[in-house]
Amino acid sequence: MKRCMDIIGGLIGLMVLLIIAPAIAAAILGEDGRPIFIKQKRVSRGKMVNVWKFRSMVKNAEGLRENLRHLNERSDGPFFKIRNDPRVTRVGKFIRKTRLDEFPQFINVVRGELSLVGPRPHEPEEISKYPEKYKKLPLEKAGLTCFSQITGRPFLPFEEEMEFDLLYLKKKSIWTDMRIIANTIKILITTQNGI
């Protein structure tokens, strides 16, 4: 049932992607040129997958990361997050706020690499630093959204985000997934700032 829901939801997401992609591509090209899409290494079901996104940062974003570590607002764990990241382009700010940058991930969902709902996919380097109690999270199929994304708080402490993912594993069901998806859509439509 979960896989059927992923396929149906993924196909709906891809249809939306086909509609919005030309405008987003034109905006990215107009501001900063190619590439339009980026792929990032993430871990799902214990395996490395290439997760697709619209590019929202300058071309040499990874090269600038080390110079910005002192601005990292997630110093409580392995994650790297800056609220007003100077690498994000003007177009990038808009597509991140509205979560349009993540729509290409519906390709990953249809291919079975990600699920609509599940622990968020993180970088191999981040996962290697997980405390022991969270080591089982990367063995689950990662998802586009989960409990931590519907709190309305984009910068949760590391431990709190991990505990939300553990809570999902305990409560995992089709009904839980449907509730999380409904709340995710509600946040996107009504506030566009939370997940």
Secondary structure, 3 states (H helix, E strand, C coil): CHHHHHHHHHHHHHHHHHHHHHHHHHHHHHHHCCCCEEEEEEEECCEEEEEEEECCECCCHHHHCHHHHHHCCCCCCCCCCCCCCCCECHHHHHHHHCCHHHCCHHHHHHCCCCEEECCCCCCHHHHCCCCHHHCCHHHCCCEEECHHHHCCCCCCCHHHHHHHHHHHHHHCCHHHHHHHHHHHHHHHHHCCCCC
